[in-house]
């Protein structure tokens, strides 16, 4: 979990997408996250965490459902939400943290 910790301690906002390969809503979010990265560029880092392969990280952050999004900056959790989220909502939350 060391590398994960280093990434979320960055001053660049990091949106962590806790997902599972079998999750339908997670697949719905994939193109939305691509659009987010295209529109926000280097203002945000997007990190995808497969909860089945990284159960320790998912457990540490009490992820109970997928997709769950957690926005970090400087090691602090600024925002979290589960379920499908609109692009405009994601952009708004990230812009508030810049």
Helices and strands as residue ranges (DSSP letters): H 2-8, E 13-19, H 24-40, G 41-43, E 44-50, H 55-60, E 68-73, E 76-82, H 87-97
